[in-house]
Amino acid sequence: MEKQTMRFAILGLGTVGKGVVKLLQESREMLHLKTGLNLELAKVLVRDASKPRPGLRDSR
């Protein structure tokens, strides 16, 4: 099976946004087995880009 990548963005990285990112990271392998897709977090849109966000690399 050919590997397909689905890139996605998330709006906001508060309580819910962080939870979604964590859940997707923890479930990455299971989601790949069920869907055949590799999920890639491409962008995170936030109000204050200068605020430190541990665990995410800065892509500016």
N, C-alpha and C positions, 0 to 999 in steps of 0.2 A: 504494500500500500504506500502510495506517495505521501510524504509528509506535507501537510498544508499548515500554514501559519495564519492565525487570525490576530491582527493587531487591533488594539482597542485603547480608548482614552477613558479617563475617569474625571468627573467634575467634582472637585472638592476632596479634601483629605482630612476631614474631621473624624468623628467617631465612626460614622457609617462608612465613609470612604476607606479608612484604614482597615475596617473589618472586612470589606469586600476584597481589598488587595490581599490581606492575610489569608482569607478563605480560598481565593483563587491560587495563591502560591502553595498552600497546603494540599489543594485538590488537583494540582496540575497533572499529575500522572494518571489519576483516575479519570479526569475529563478527557485526556488524550486517548485512553483506552476505549472510552465510550463513544467519542465523537470523531477520533482520528485527527483532531486539530491540536496544534501547539499554540497556546495562548501567549501573546506577547503584549505586555503593558507598554504602549508606545508613548503616551503622553499623560501627564497629570496636570490639570488646570486648577490653580488655586488663586485665592484673592491676594495673598502676600507671598510672593516668590522668594523674599529674603528670609523668611522664617525657616530655621533649620528643620529638616525632616529626616531623621535617622533611618537608614535602611534603603533610601532611594538615592541613586546617584544623580548628580546635577548634570543635565544635558544642555545647558545654555551655551 
